[in-house]
Structures are given as structure tokens and as C-alpha cells.
């Protein structure tokens, strides 16, 4: 457990939000489990929304760094994103995508949490476009959006099926798209 109050709040909130949902977890629970006092919470985060945004921003940075590291370790090609996802899906604590979950809970597209989650998805698309550009596909921007759709579909399906198999199926589809482009 982190030593600094802000870090304890972020770690506790992230764990609880991911496991149980943003709406289901109240400030009292976060305070109790983090061991941080109310005054300290509000000094760092004036509202629960501010805490949610900070959690999502930190998770975004860590998740994208994790993805880039795993893709590189798994060969560096665009289809390796699905191998990385399969690893994630196999974890006992897999509860879907924190960003998809947030967009579902915070359906208002103008809400701060929803915007942070949507921005995360756009950064993932940009990363995919970089991978696809390096693979010399003819339309990397279009294919990046198709890969993102496959990723999101695999994430939701893995949550429903409780198996890494959707990532394997999505990888096969991605490889077919790459082959059709001549980059496969």
C-alpha cells in the first residue's frame, strides 16, 4: 500500500472502482479502506468526480505503457496486441476494460469521466495506427479503428465468456485484415 495519502486514495479507489464499479463505491468506503481522513481526501480531490478522473488518467498511462511493453515483448507486430489482451483476460482479477466500464456507468458524453475514458480509447487507436504504419499497411488510420473495434469486442466477450479465447479469435480476424491489405 502506498505511503502518501494521495497515492493511497488513488490505489484504493482504482481497485474498488474496477472491481465493483464507480457508482457502487462511495467515498466512505474509499476512506475506510485507504485509511485516509476526509480532510485529506478533499484537499487532494474536491469531489468524487475529481478522484475518478485522476484514477482514470493514471490507469490510462499505466495501461498504455503495459500494452506497448507487452506488444514489443510479443514480437512488436500489430496482431500482438491480441496476444497481450489474451494474457490480461487470463488474469483472475480481469473485470473488463475500466474505460468501457466507465463510459457505460457515465453515459453523459460531456461528463469528465466519460471524456477521459473516450480519450483513452483515442490514444489506443493512435498507438494502433503507429503499429500499423510500421507494418506498412495501406490505410493505417482506418485499420487502427477496425483493430480497436476488435479489441473492444474481445474485451467485452472475454468478460462474458470468462476465457482468453476471444483475444485469439480477434487475432485471427486481425490477421485476415492484414493479409487482405497485403501486410499479413
ChimeraX attribute file (.defattr): number of C-alpha atoms within 10 A of each C-alpha:
attribute: neighborCount
match mode: 1-to-1
recipient: residues
	/A:1	9
	/A:2	12
	/A:3	7
	/A:4	9
	/A:5	16
	/A:6	18
	/A:7	14
	/A:8	19
	/A:9	27
	/A:10	22
	/A:11	18
	/A:12	21
	/A:13	27
	/A:14	23
	/A:15	15
	/A:16	18
	/A:17	22
	/A:18	19
	/A:19	16
	/A:20	12
	/A:21	18
	/A:22	20
	/A:23	10
	/A:24	10
	/A:25	15
	/A:26	14
	/A:27	15
	/A:28	11
	/A:29	14
	/A:30	24
	/A:31	18
	/A:32	12
	/A:33	14
	/A:34	20
	/A:35	13
	/A:36	16
	/A:37	14
	/A:38	13
	/A:39	10
	/A:40	14
	/A:41	19
	/A:42	13
	/A:43	10
	/A:44	13
	/A:45	18
	/A:46	12
	/A:47	12
	/A:48	15
	/A:49	14
	/A:50	15
	/A:51	22
	/A:52	20
	/A:53	18
	/A:54	18
	/A:55	21
	/A:56	23
	/A:57	17
	/A:58	13
	/A:59	17
	/A:60	21
	/A:61	12
	/A:62	11
	/A:63	14
	/A:64	15
	/A:65	12
	/A:66	13
	/A:67	19
	/A:68	19
	/A:69	13
	/A:70	18
	/A:71	21
	/A:72	15
	/A:73	12
	/A:74	15
	/A:75	12
	/A:76	16
	/A:77	15
	/A:78	26
	/A:79	24
	/A:80	21
	/A:81	26
	/A:82	27
	/A:83	20
	/A:84	20
	/A:85	23
	/A:86	22
	/A:87	12
	/A:88	19
	/A:89	23
	/A:90	14
	/A:91	12
	/A:92	8
	/A:93	11
	/A:94	17
	/A:95	20
	/A:96	21
	/A:97	15
	/A:98	20
	/A:99	22
	/A:100	18
	/A:101	18
	/A:102	23
	/A:103	19
	/A:104	11
	/A:105	14
	/A:106	18
	/A:107	11
	/A:108	12
	/A:109	13
	/A:110	9
	/A:111	12
	/A:112	15
	/A:113	26
	/A:114	23
	/A:115	18
	/A:116	21
	/A:117	23
	/A:118	17
	/A:119	15
	/A:120	21
	/A:121	18
	/A:122	14
	/A:123	14
	/A:124	22
	/A:125	22
	/A:126	17
	/A:127	17
	/A:128	25
	/A:129	23
	/A:130	16
	/A:131	22
	/A:132	24
	/A:133	17
	/A:134	13
	/A:135	16
	/A:136	14
	/A:137	21
	/A:138	14
	/A:139	12
	/A:140	20
	/A:141	16
	/A:142	13
	/A:143	21
	/A:144	22
	/A:145	18
	/A:146	16
	/A:147	25
	/A:148	19
	/A:149	14
	/A:150	19
	/A:151	21
	/A:152	18
	/A:153	15
	/A:154	26
	/A:155	26
	/A:156	17
	/A:157	17
	/A:158	23
	/A:159	17
	/A:160	12
	/A:161	12
	/A:162	17
	/A:163	15
	/A:164	22
	/A:165	16
	/A:166	25
	/A:167	27
	/A:168	16
	/A:169	14
	/A:170	25
	/A:171	24
	/A:172	14
	/A:173	15
	/A:174	23
	/A:175	16
	/A:176	14
	/A:177	17
	/A:178	20
	/A:179	12
	/A:180	11
	/A:181	14
	/A:182	11
	/A:183	14
	/A:184	14
